[in-house]
Amino acid sequence: MKQLLLGAIFAIVAAGAQAQTVTDCERWEANIRNLVEPWEENTRTFSNGKVRVALIDTVEPAVVPLHLLILSPPYGVLGDPQCRMISHDSNGFSGIDFANMLASYDPATGLGLYFQVQIYNPDTADFEDAGLDITINQATGEITAFVGRAN
């Protein structure tokens, strides 16, 4: 199984995918005021409500204000879920198509989410379309995120 997982990771990397920043929600971006309104259109739950994904807009920096917030198992001693932020590098994304998110489930790896995103390229001062793949393993708590070419 490890070889299969490593093979999948190498295939993603070989295809030009880049690992994204997955951090704890102690960052200022995770503040509830940054949750995009209307909330019911910009949050989604999975796994009988155990996993919640929300779109975050920090407004600044203006070209990269968007992030994703994920609440998921494992739970802490007090029953609180882990909280993670998905960002592009140390900044955010320029665009995230939350409405057209795709979800899948593989018992070997966990919940898979796919988003069309836009990334700001400071070298060209332009925006590039890409695809964001996220895997949430509720058993281990591991969350991985990769950006590659748009599908």
Phi and psi in radians as a Rosetta constraint file:
Dihedral C 1 N 2 CA 2 C 2 CIRCULARHARMONIC -1.057 0.35
Dihedral N 2 CA 2 C 2 N 3 CIRCULARHARMONIC -0.701 0.35
Dihedral C 2 N 3 CA 3 C 3 CIRCULARHARMONIC -1.123 0.35
Dihedral N 3 CA 3 C 3 N 4 CIRCULARHARMONIC -0.674 0.35
Dihedral C 3 N 4 CA 4 C 4 CIRCULARHARMONIC -1.124 0.35
Dihedral N 4 CA 4 C 4 N 5 CIRCULARHARMONIC -0.774 0.35
Dihedral C 4 N 5 CA 5 C 5 CIRCULARHARMONIC -1.124 0.35
Dihedral N 5 CA 5 C 5 N 6 CIRCULARHARMONIC -0.796 0.35
Dihedral C 5 N 6 CA 6 C 6 CIRCULARHARMONIC -1.089 0.35
Dihedral N 6 CA 6 C 6 N 7 CIRCULARHARMONIC -0.673 0.35
Dihedral C 6 N 7 CA 7 C 7 CIRCULARHARMONIC -1.079 0.35
Dihedral N 7 CA 7 C 7 N 8 CIRCULARHARMONIC -0.722 0.35
Dihedral C 7 N 8 CA 8 C 8 CIRCULARHARMONIC -1.135 0.35
Dihedral N 8 CA 8 C 8 N 9 CIRCULARHARMONIC -0.727 0.35
Dihedral C 8 N 9 CA 9 C 9 CIRCULARHARMONIC -1.124 0.35
Dihedral N 9 CA 9 C 9 N 10 CIRCULARHARMONIC -0.784 0.35
Dihedral C 9 N 10 CA 10 C 10 CIRCULARHARMONIC -1.104 0.35
Dihedral N 10 CA 10 C 10 N 11 CIRCULARHARMONIC -0.624 0.35
Dihedral C 10 N 11 CA 11 C 11 CIRCULARHARMONIC -1.133 0.35
Dihedral N 11 CA 11 C 11 N 12 CIRCULARHARMONIC -0.702 0.35
Dihedral C 11 N 12 CA 12 C 12 CIRCULARHARMONIC -1.146 0.35
Dihedral N 12 CA 12 C 12 N 13 CIRCULARHARMONIC -0.813 0.35
Dihedral C 12 N 13 CA 13 C 13 CIRCULARHARMONIC -1.092 0.35
Dihedral N 13 CA 13 C 13 N 14 CIRCULARHARMONIC -0.741 0.35
Dihedral C 13 N 14 CA 14 C 14 CIRCULARHARMONIC -1.112 0.35
Dihedral N 14 CA 14 C 14 N 15 CIRCULARHARMONIC -0.500 0.35
Dihedral C 14 N 15 CA 15 C 15 CIRCULARHARMONIC -1.436 0.35
Dihedral N 15 CA 15 C 15 N 16 CIRCULARHARMONIC 0.115 0.35
Dihedral C 15 N 16 CA 16 C 16 CIRCULARHARMONIC 1.630 0.35
Dihedral N 16 CA 16 C 16 N 17 CIRCULARHARMONIC 0.222 0.35
Dihedral C 16 N 17 CA 17 C 17 CIRCULARHARMONIC -1.358 0.35
Dihedral N 17 CA 17 C 17 N 18 CIRCULARHARMONIC 2.595 0.35
Dihedral C 17 N 18 CA 18 C 18 CIRCULARHARMONIC -2.146 0.35
Dihedral N 18 CA 18 C 18 N 19 CIRCULARHARMONIC 2.387 0.35
Dihedral C 18 N 19 CA 19 C 19 CIRCULARHARMONIC -1.150 0.35
Dihedral N 19 CA 19 C 19 N 20 CIRCULARHARMONIC 2.480 0.35
Dihedral C 19 N 20 CA 20 C 20 CIRCULARHARMONIC -1.832 0.35
Dihedral N 20 CA 20 C 20 N 21 CIRCULARHARMONIC 2.917 0.35
Dihedral C 20 N 21 CA 21 C 21 CIRCULARHARMONIC -1.400 0.35
Dihedral N 21 CA 21 C 21 N 22 CIRCULARHARMONIC 2.157 0.35
Dihedral C 21 N 22 CA 22 C 22 CIRCULARHARMONIC -2.056 0.35
Dihedral N 22 CA 22 C 22 N 23 CIRCULARHARMONIC 1.983 0.35
Dihedral C 22 N 23 CA 23 C 23 CIRCULARHARMONIC -2.230 0.35
Dihedral N 23 CA 23 C 23 N 24 CIRCULARHARMONIC 2.887 0.35
Dihedral C 23 N 24 CA 24 C 24 CIRCULARHARMONIC -1.210 0.35
Dihedral N 24 CA 24 C 24 N 25 CIRCULARHARMONIC 2.725 0.35
Dihedral C 24 N 25 CA 25 C 25 CIRCULARHARMONIC -1.371 0.35
Dihedral N 25 CA 25 C 25 N 26 CIRCULARHARMONIC 0.256 0.35
Dihedral C 25 N 26 CA 26 C 26 CIRCULARHARMONIC -1.314 0.35
Dihedral N 26 CA 26 C 26 N 27 CIRCULARHARMONIC -0.097 0.35
Dihedral C 26 N 27 CA 27 C 27 CIRCULARHARMONIC -1.256 0.35
Dihedral N 27 CA 27 C 27 N 28 CIRCULARHARMONIC 2.679 0.35
Dihedral C 27 N 28 CA 28 C 28 CIRCULARHARMONIC -1.088 0.35
Dihedral N 28 CA 28 C 28 N 29 CIRCULARHARMONIC -0.475 0.35
Dihedral C 28 N 29 CA 29 C 29 CIRCULARHARMONIC -1.080 0.35
Dihedral N 29 CA 29 C 29 N 30 CIRCULARHARMONIC -0.448 0.35
Dihedral C 29 N 30 CA 30 C 30 CIRCULARHARMONIC -1.381 0.35
Dihedral N 30 CA 30 C 30 N 31 CIRCULARHARMONIC 0.035 0.35
Dihedral C 30 N 31 CA 31 C 31 CIRCULARHARMONIC -1.011 0.35
Dihedral N 31 CA 31 C 31 N 32 CIRCULARHARMONIC 2.399 0.35
Dihedral C 31 N 32 CA 32 C 32 CIRCULARHARMONIC -1.017 0.35
Dihedral N 32 CA 32 C 32 N 33 CIRCULARHARMONIC -0.483 0.35
Dihedral C 32 N 33 CA 33 C 33 CIRCULARHARMONIC -1.150 0.35
Dihedral N 33 CA 33 C 33 N 34 CIRCULARHARMONIC -0.285 0.35
Dihedral C 33 N 34 CA 34 C 34 CIRCULARHARMONIC -1.541 0.35
Dihedral N 34 CA 34 C 34 N 35 CIRCULARHARMONIC -0.036 0.35
Dihedral C 34 N 35 CA 35 C 35 CIRCULARHARMONIC -1.157 0.35
Dihedral N 35 CA 35 C 35 N 36 CIRCULARHARMONIC 2.213 0.35
Dihedral C 35 N 36 CA 36 C 36 CIRCULARHARMONIC -1.222 0.35
Dihedral N 36 CA 36 C 36 N 37 CIRCULARHARMONIC 2.288 0.35
Dihedral C 36 N 37 CA 37 C 37 CIRCULARHARMONIC -1.511 0.35
Dihedral N 37 CA 37 C 37 N 38 CIRCULARHARMONIC 2.659 0.35
Dihedral C 37 N 38 CA 38 C 38 CIRCULARHARMONIC -1.272 0.35
Dihedral N 38 CA 38 C 38 N 39 CIRCULARHARMONIC 2.380 0.35
Dihedral C 38 N 39 CA 39 C 39 CIRCULARHARMONIC -0.995 0.35
Dihedral N 39 CA 39 C 39 N 40 CIRCULARHARMONIC -0.696 0.35
Dihedral C 39 N 40 CA 40 C 40 CIRCULARHARMONIC -1.155 0.35
Dihedral N 40 CA 40 C 40 N 41 CIRCULARHARMONIC -0.341 0.35
Dihedral C 40 N 41 CA 41 C 41 CIRCULARHARMONIC -1.663 0.35
Dihedral N 41 CA 41 C 41 N 42 CIRCULARHARMONIC -0.255 0.35
Dihedral C 41 N 42 CA 42 C 42 CIRCULARHARMONIC -2.101 0.35
Dihedral N 42 CA 42 C 42 N 43 CIRCULARHARMONIC 0.339 0.35
Dihedral C 42 N 43 CA 43 C 43 CIRCULARHARMONIC -2.366 0.35
Dihedral N 43 CA 43 C 43 N 44 CIRCULARHARMONIC 2.638 0.35
Dihedral C 43 N 44 CA 44 C 44 CIRCULARHARMONIC -2.553 0.35
Dihedral N 44 CA 44 C 44 N 45 CIRCULARHARMONIC 2.511 0.35
Dihedral C 44 N 45 CA 45 C 45 CIRCULARHARMONIC -1.987 0.35
Dihedral N 45 CA 45 C 45 N 46 CIRCULARHARMONIC 2.673 0.35
Dihedral C 45 N 46 CA 46 C 46 CIRCULARHARMONIC -2.432 0.35
Dihedral N 46 CA 46 C 46 N 47 CIRCULARHARMONIC 2.945 0.35
Dihedral C 46 N 47 CA 47 C 47 CIRCULARHARMONIC 0.941 0.35
Dihedral N 47 CA 47 C 47 N 48 CIRCULARHARMONIC 0.909 0.35
Dihedral C 47 N 48 CA 48 C 48 CIRCULARHARMONIC 0.966 0.35
Dihedral N 48 CA 48 C 48 N 49 CIRCULARHARMONIC 0.686 0.35
Dihedral C 48 N 49 CA 49 C 49 CIRCULARHARMONIC 1.460 0.35
Dihedral N 49 CA 49 C 49 N 50 CIRCULARHARMONIC 0.017 0.35
Dihedral C 49 N 50 CA 50 C 50 CIRCULARHARMONIC -1.325 0.35
Dihedral N 50 CA 50 C 50 N 51 CIRCULARHARMONIC -0.421 0.35
Dihedral C 50 N 51 CA 51 C 51 CIRCULARHARMONIC -2.085 0.35
Dihedral N 51 CA 51 C 51 N 52 CIRCULARHARMONIC 2.258 0.35
Dihedral C 51 N 52 CA 52 C 52 CIRCULARHARMONIC -2.196 0.35
Dihedral N 52 CA 52 C 52 N 53 CIRCULARHARMONIC 2.364 0.35
Dihedral C 52 N 53 CA 53 C 53 CIRCULARHARMONIC -2.107 0.35
Dihedral N 53 CA 53 C 53 N 54 CIRCULARHARMONIC 2.329 0.35
Dihedral C 53 N 54 CA 54 C 54 CIRCULARHARMONIC -2.353 0.35
Dihedral N 54 CA 54 C 54 N 55 CIRCULARHARMONIC 2.539 0.35
Dihedral C 54 N 55 CA 55 C 55 CIRCULARHARMONIC -1.533 0.35
Dihedral N 55 CA 55 C 55 N 56 CIRCULARHARMONIC 2.279 0.35
Dihedral C 55 N 56 CA 56 C 56 CIRCULARHARMONIC -2.041 0.35
Dihedral N 56 CA 56 C 56 N 57 CIRCULARHARMONIC 2.336 0.35
Dihedral C 56 N 57 CA 57 C 57 CIRCULARHARMONIC -2.206 0.35
Dihedral N 57 CA 57 C 57 N 58 CIRCULARHARMONIC 1.957 0.35
Dihedral C 57 N 58 CA 58 C 58 CIRCULARHARMONIC -1.571 0.35
Dihedral N 58 CA 58 C 58 N 59 CIRCULARHARMONIC -0.023 0.35
Dihedral C 58 N 59 CA 59 C 59 CIRCULARHARMONIC 1.206 0.35
Dihedral N 59 CA 59 C 59 N 60 CIRCULARHARMONIC -0.818 0.35
Dihedral C 59 N 60 CA 60 C 60 CIRCULARHARMONIC -2.076 0.35
Dihedral N 60 CA 60 C 60 N 61 CIRCULARHARMONIC 2.594 0.35
Dihedral C 60 N 61 CA 61 C 61 CIRCULARHARMONIC -1.135 0.35
Dihedral N 61 CA 61 C 61 N 62 CIRCULARHARMONIC 2.444 0.35
Dihedral C 61 N 62 CA 62 C 62 CIRCULARHARMONIC -0.974 0.35
Dihedral N 62 CA 62 C 62 N 63 CIRCULARHARMONIC -0.604 0.35
Dihedral C 62 N 63 CA 63 C 63 CIRCULARHARMONIC -1.485 0.35
Dihedral N 63 CA 63 C 63 N 64 CIRCULARHARMONIC -0.212 0.35
Dihedral C 63 N 64 CA 64 C 64 CIRCULARHARMONIC -2.483 0.35
Dihedral N 64 CA 64 C 64 N 65 CIRCULARHARMONIC 1.042 0.35
Dihedral C 64 N 65 CA 65 C 65 CIRCULARHARMONIC -1.617 0.35
Dihedral N 65 CA 65 C 65 N 66 CIRCULARHARMONIC -0.073 0.35
Dihedral C 65 N 66 CA 66 C 66 CIRCULARHARMONIC -1.782 0.35
Dihedral N 66 CA 66 C 66 N 67 CIRCULARHARMONIC 2.444 0.35
Dihedral C 66 N 67 CA 67 C 67 CIRCULARHARMONIC -2.467 0.35
Dihedral N 67 CA 67 C 67 N 68 CIRCULARHARMONIC 2.940 0.35
Dihedral C 67 N 68 CA 68 C 68 CIRCULARHARMONIC -2.060 0.35
Dihedral N 68 CA 68 C 68 N 69 CIRCULARHARMONIC 2.408 0.35
Dihedral C 68 N 69 CA 69 C 69 CIRCULARHARMONIC -1.909 0.35
Dihedral N 69 CA 69 C 69 N 70 CIRCULARHARMONIC 2.336 0.35
Dihedral C 69 N 70 CA 70 C 70 CIRCULARHARMONIC -2.224 0.35
Dihedral N 70 CA 70 C 70 N 71 CIRCULARHARMONIC 2.162 0.35
Dihedral C 70 N 71 CA 71 C 71 CIRCULARHARMONIC -1.852 0.35
Dihedral N 71 CA 71 C 71 N 72 CIRCULARHARMONIC 2.236 0.35
Dihedral C 71 N 72 CA 72 C 72 CIRCULARHARMONIC -2.799 0.35
Dihedral N 72 CA 72 C 72 N 73 CIRCULARHARMONIC 2.871 0.35
Dihedral C 72 N 73 CA 73 C 73 CIRCULARHARMONIC -1.100 0.35
Dihedral N 73 CA 73 C 73 N 74 CIRCULARHARMONIC 2.758 0.35
Dihedral C 73 N 74 CA 74 C 74 CIRCULARHARMONIC -1.387 0.35
Dihedral N 74 CA 74 C 74 N 75 CIRCULARHARMONIC 2.802 0.35
Dihedral C 74 N 75 CA 75 C 75 CIRCULARHARMONIC -1.677 0.35
Dihedral N 75 CA 75 C 75 N 76 CIRCULARHARMONIC 2.600 0.35
Dihedral C 75 N 76 CA 76 C 76 CIRCULARHARMONIC -1.354 0.35
Dihedral N 76 CA 76 C 76 N 77 CIRCULARHARMONIC -3.132 0.35
Dihedral C 76 N 77 CA 77 C 77 CIRCULARHARMONIC -1.009 0.35
Dihedral N 77 CA 77 C 77 N 78 CIRCULARHARMONIC -0.589 0.35
Dihedral C 77 N 78 CA 78 C 78 CIRCULARHARMONIC -1.563 0.35
Dihedral N 78 CA 78 C 78 N 79 CIRCULARHARMONIC 0.072 0.35
Dihedral C 78 N 79 CA 79 C 79 CIRCULARHARMONIC 1.544 0.35
Dihedral N 79 CA 79 C 79 N 80 CIRCULARHARMONIC 0.163 0.35
Dihedral C 79 N 80 CA 80 C 80 CIRCULARHARMONIC -1.496 0.35
Dihedral N 80 CA 80 C 80 N 81 CIRCULARHARMONIC 2.470 0.35
Dihedral C 80 N 81 CA 81 C 81 CIRCULARHARMONIC -1.341 0.35
Dihedral N 81 CA 81 C 81 N 82 CIRCULARHARMONIC 2.804 0.35
Dihedral C 81 N 82 CA 82 C 82 CIRCULARHARMONIC -1.210 0.35
Dihedral N 82 CA 82 C 82 N 83 CIRCULARHARMONIC 2.674 0.35
Dihedral C 82 N 83 CA 83 C 83 CIRCULARHARMONIC -2.252 0.35
Dihedral N 83 CA 83 C 83 N 84 CIRCULARHARMONIC 2.208 0.35
Dihedral C 83 N 84 CA 84 C 84 CIRCULARHARMONIC -2.315 0.35
Dihedral N 84 CA 84 C 84 N 85 CIRCULARHARMONIC 2.598 0.35
Dihedral C 84 N 85 CA 85 C 85 CIRCULARHARMONIC -1.941 0.35
Dihedral N 85 CA 85 C 85 N 86 CIRCULARHARMONIC 2.390 0.35
Dihedral C 85 N 86 CA 86 C 86 CIRCULARHARMONIC -1.890 0.35
Dihedral N 86 CA 86 C 86 N 87 CIRCULARHARMONIC 2.145 0.35
Dihedral C 86 N 87 CA 87 C 87 CIRCULARHARMONIC -2.330 0.35
Dihedral N 87 CA 87 C 87 N 88 CIRCULARHARMONIC 2.797 0.35
Dihedral C 87 N 88 CA 88 C 88 CIRCULARHARMONIC -1.560 0.35
Dihedral N 88 CA 88 C 88 N 89 CIRCULARHARMONIC 2.028 0.35
Dihedral C 88 N 89 CA 89 C 89 CIRCULARHARMONIC 0.927 0.35
Dihedral N 89 CA 89 C 89 N 90 CIRCULARHARMONIC -2.340 0.35
Dihedral C 89 N 90 CA 90 C 90 CIRCULARHARMONIC -1.639 0.35
Dihedral N 90 CA 90 C 90 N 91 CIRCULARHARMONIC -0.051 0.35
Dihedral C 90 N 91 CA 91 C 91 CIRCULARHARMONIC -1.874 0.35
Dihedral N 91 CA 91 C 91 N 92 CIRCULARHARMONIC -2.781 0.35
Dihedral C 91 N 92 CA 92 C 92 CIRCULARHARMONIC -1.916 0.35
Dihedral N 92 CA 92 C 92 N 93 CIRCULARHARMONIC -2.918 0.35
Dihedral C 92 N 93 CA 93 C 93 CIRCULARHARMONIC -1.683 0.35
Dihedral N 93 CA 93 C 93 N 94 CIRCULARHARMONIC 2.712 0.35
Dihedral C 93 N 94 CA 94 C 94 CIRCULARHARMONIC -1.408 0.35
Dihedral N 94 CA 94 C 94 N 95 CIRCULARHARMONIC -0.534 0.35
Dihedral C 94 N 95 CA 95 C 95 CIRCULARHARMONIC -2.669 0.35
Dihedral N 95 CA 95 C 95 N 96 CIRCULARHARMONIC 2.530 0.35
Dihedral C 95 N 96 CA 96 C 96 CIRCULARHARMONIC -2.409 0.35
Dihedral N 96 CA 96 C 96 N 97 CIRCULARHARMONIC 2.093 0.35
Dihedral C 96 N 97 CA 97 C 97 CIRCULARHARMONIC -1.468 0.35
Dihedral N 97 CA 97 C 97 N 98 CIRCULARHARMONIC 1.448 0.35
Dihedral C 97 N 98 CA 98 C 98 CIRCULARHARMONIC -1.210 0.35
Dihedral N 98 CA 98 C 98 N 99 CIRCULARHARMONIC -0.632 0.35
Dihedral C 98 N 99 CA 99 C 99 CIRCULARHARMONIC -1.091 0.35
Dihedral N 99 CA 99 C 99 N 100 CIRCULARHARMONIC -0.518 0.35
Dihedral C 99 N 100 CA 100 C 100 CIRCULARHARMONIC -1.870 0.35
Dihedral N 100 CA 100 C 100 N 101 CIRCULARHARMONIC 0.457 0.35
Dihedral C 100 N 101 CA 101 C 101 CIRCULARHARMONIC -1.001 0.35
Dihedral N 101 CA 101 C 101 N 102 CIRCULARHARMONIC 2.457 0.35
Dihedral C 101 N 102 CA 102 C 102 CIRCULARHARMONIC -1.927 0.35
Dihedral N 102 CA 102 C 102 N 103 CIRCULARHARMONIC 2.466 0.35
Dihedral C 102 N 103 CA 103 C 103 CIRCULARHARMONIC -2.252 0.35
Dihedral N 103 CA 103 C 103 N 104 CIRCULARHARMONIC 2.576 0.35
Dihedral C 103 N 104 CA 104 C 104 CIRCULARHARMONIC -2.595 0.35
Dihedral N 104 CA 104 C 104 N 105 CIRCULARHARMONIC 2.921 0.35
Dihedral C 104 N 105 CA 105 C 105 CIRCULARHARMONIC -2.398 0.35
Dihedral N 105 CA 105 C 105 N 106 CIRCULARHARMONIC 2.309 0.35
Dihedral C 105 N 106 CA 106 C 106 CIRCULARHARMONIC -2.234 0.35
Dihedral N 106 CA 106 C 106 N 107 CIRCULARHARMONIC 2.053 0.35
Dihedral C 106 N 107 CA 107 C 107 CIRCULARHARMONIC -0.977 0.35
Dihedral N 107 CA 107 C 107 N 108 CIRCULARHARMONIC -0.456 0.35
Dihedral C 107 N 108 CA 108 C 108 CIRCULARHARMONIC -1.352 0.35
Dihedral N 108 CA 108 C 108 N 109 CIRCULARHARMONIC -0.504 0.35
Dihedral C 108 N 109 CA 109 C 109 CIRCULARHARMONIC -2.103 0.35
Dihedral N 109 CA 109 C 109 N 110 CIRCULARHARMONIC -0.513 0.35
Dihedral C 109 N 110 CA 110 C 110 CIRCULARHARMONIC 2.064 0.35
Dihedral N 110 CA 110 C 110 N 111 CIRCULARHARMONIC -2.803 0.35
Dihedral C 110 N 111 CA 111 C 111 CIRCULARHARMONIC -1.322 0.35
Dihedral N 111 CA 111 C 111 N 112 CIRCULARHARMONIC 2.247 0.35
Dihedral C 111 N 112 CA 112 C 112 CIRCULARHARMONIC -1.929 0.35
Dihedral N 112 CA 112 C 112 N 113 CIRCULARHARMONIC 2.341 0.35
Dihedral C 112 N 113 CA 113 C 113 CIRCULARHARMONIC -2.181 0.35
Dihedral N 113 CA 113 C 113 N 114 CIRCULARHARMONIC 2.501 0.35
Dihedral C 113 N 114 CA 114 C 114 CIRCULARHARMONIC -2.312 0.35
Dihedral N 114 CA 114 C 114 N 115 CIRCULARHARMONIC 2.321 0.35
Dihedral C 114 N 115 CA 115 C 115 CIRCULARHARMONIC -2.272 0.35
Dihedral N 115 CA 115 C 115 N 116 CIRCULARHARMONIC 2.500 0.35
Dihedral C 115 N 116 CA 116 C 116 CIRCULARHARMONIC -1.421 0.35
Dihedral N 116 CA 116 C 116 N 117 CIRCULARHARMONIC 2.286 0.35
Dihedral C 116 N 117 CA 117 C 117 CIRCULARHARMONIC -2.294 0.35
Dihedral N 117 CA 117 C 117 N 118 CIRCULARHARMONIC 2.868 0.35
Dihedral C 117 N 118 CA 118 C 118 CIRCULARHARMONIC -2.089 0.35
Dihedral N 118 CA 118 C 118 N 119 CIRCULARHARMONIC 2.414 0.35
Dihedral C 118 N 119 CA 119 C 119 CIRCULARHARMONIC -2.118 0.35
Dihedral N 119 CA 119 C 119 N 120 CIRCULARHARMONIC 2.375 0.35
Dihedral C 119 N 120 CA 120 C 120 CIRCULARHARMONIC -1.462 0.35
Dihedral N 120 CA 120 C 120 N 121 CIRCULARHARMONIC 2.276 0.35
Dihedral C 120 N 121 CA 121 C 121 CIRCULARHARMONIC -1.846 0.35
Dihedral N 121 CA 121 C 121 N 122 CIRCULARHARMONIC 1.836 0.35
Dihedral C 121 N 122 CA 122 C 122 CIRCULARHARMONIC -1.152 0.35
Dihedral N 122 CA 122 C 122 N 123 CIRCULARHARMONIC -0.381 0.35
Dihedral C 122 N 123 CA 123 C 123 CIRCULARHARMONIC -1.215 0.35
Dihedral N 123 CA 123 C 123 N 124 CIRCULARHARMONIC -0.588 0.35
Dihedral C 123 N 124 CA 124 C 124 CIRCULARHARMONIC -1.886 0.35
Dihedral N 124 CA 124 C 124 N 125 CIRCULARHARMONIC -0.116 0.35
Dihedral C 124 N 125 CA 125 C 125 CIRCULARHARMONIC 0.963 0.35
Dihedral N 125 CA 125 C 125 N 126 CIRCULARHARMONIC 0.700 0.35
Dihedral C 125 N 126 CA 126 C 126 CIRCULARHARMONIC -2.392 0.35
Dihedral N 126 CA 126 C 126 N 127 CIRCULARHARMONIC 2.993 0.35
Dihedral C 126 N 127 CA 127 C 127 CIRCULARHARMONIC -1.863 0.35
Dihedral N 127 CA 127 C 127 N 128 CIRCULARHARMONIC 2.480 0.35
Dihedral C 127 N 128 CA 128 C 128 CIRCULARHARMONIC -2.130 0.35
Dihedral N 128 CA 128 C 128 N 129 CIRCULARHARMONIC 2.406 0.35
Dihedral C 128 N 129 CA 129 C 129 CIRCULARHARMONIC -1.388 0.35
Dihedral N 129 CA 129 C 129 N 130 CIRCULARHARMONIC 2.491 0.35
Dihedral C 129 N 130 CA 130 C 130 CIRCULARHARMONIC -2.672 0.35
Dihedral N 130 CA 130 C 130 N 131 CIRCULARHARMONIC 3.015 0.35
Dihedral C 130 N 131 CA 131 C 131 CIRCULARHARMONIC -2.024 0.35
Dihedral N 131 CA 131 C 131 N 132 CIRCULARHARMONIC 2.400 0.35
Dihedral C 131 N 132 CA 132 C 132 CIRCULARHARMONIC -1.942 0.35
Dihedral N 132 CA 132 C 132 N 133 CIRCULARHARMONIC 2.069 0.35
Dihedral C 132 N 133 CA 133 C 133 CIRCULARHARMONIC -1.861 0.35
Dihedral N 133 CA 133 C 133 N 134 CIRCULARHARMONIC 2.207 0.35
Dihedral C 133 N 134 CA 134 C 134 CIRCULARHARMONIC -2.144 0.35
Dihedral N 134 CA 134 C 134 N 135 CIRCULARHARMONIC 2.406 0.35
Dihedral C 134 N 135 CA 135 C 135 CIRCULARHARMONIC -2.138 0.35
Dihedral N 135 CA 135 C 135 N 136 CIRCULARHARMONIC 2.247 0.35
Dihedral C 135 N 136 CA 136 C 136 CIRCULARHARMONIC -2.046 0.35
Dihedral N 136 CA 136 C 136 N 137 CIRCULARHARMONIC 1.933 0.35
Dihedral C 136 N 137 CA 137 C 137 CIRCULARHARMONIC -1.703 0.35
Dihedral N 137 CA 137 C 137 N 138 CIRCULARHARMONIC 1.804 0.35
Dihedral C 137 N 138 CA 138 C 138 CIRCULARHARMONIC -1.198 0.35
Dihedral N 138 CA 138 C 138 N 139 CIRCULARHARMONIC -0.468 0.35
Dihedral C 138 N 139 CA 139 C 139 CIRCULARHARMONIC -1.218 0.35
Dihedral N 139 CA 139 C 139 N 140 CIRCULARHARMONIC -0.724 0.35
Dihedral C 139 N 140 CA 140 C 140 CIRCULARHARMONIC -1.753 0.35
Dihedral N 140 CA 140 C 140 N 141 CIRCULARHARMONIC -0.347 0.35
Dihedral C 140 N 141 CA 141 C 141 CIRCULARHARMONIC 1.493 0.35
Dihedral N 141 CA 141 C 141 N 142 CIRCULARHARMONIC -0.019 0.35
Dihedral C 141 N 142 CA 142 C 142 CIRCULARHARMONIC -1.281 0.35
Dihedral N 142 CA 142 C 142 N 143 CIRCULARHARMONIC 2.329 0.35
Dihedral C 142 N 143 CA 143 C 143 CIRCULARHARMONIC -2.199 0.35
Dihedral N 143 CA 143 C 143 N 144 CIRCULARHARMONIC 2.185 0.35
Dihedral C 143 N 144 CA 144 C 144 CIRCULARHARMONIC -2.098 0.35
Dihedral N 144 CA 144 C 144 N 145 CIRCULARHARMONIC 2.619 0.35
Dihedral C 144 N 145 CA 145 C 145 CIRCULARHARMONIC -2.513 0.35
Dihedral N 145 CA 145 C 145 N 146 CIRCULARHARMONIC 2.310 0.35
Dihedral C 145 N 146 CA 146 C 146 CIRCULARHARMONIC -2.327 0.35
Dihedral N 146 CA 146 C 146 N 147 CIRCULARHARMONIC 2.459 0.35
Dihedral C 146 N 147 CA 147 C 147 CIRCULARHARMONIC -1.924 0.35
Dihedral N 147 CA 147 C 147 N 148 CIRCULARHARMONIC 2.346 0.35
Dihedral C 147 N 148 CA 148 C 148 CIRCULARHARMONIC -2.462 0.35
Dihedral N 148 CA 148 C 148 N 149 CIRCULARHARMONIC -2.946 0.35
Dihedral C 148 N 149 CA 149 C 149 CIRCULARHARMONIC -1.053 0.35
Dihedral N 149 CA 149 C 149 N 150 CIRCULARHARMONIC 2.540 0.35
Dihedral C 149 N 150 CA 150 C 150 CIRCULARHARMONIC -1.145 0.35
Dihedral N 150 CA 150 C 150 N 151 CIRCULARHARMONIC 2.464 0.35
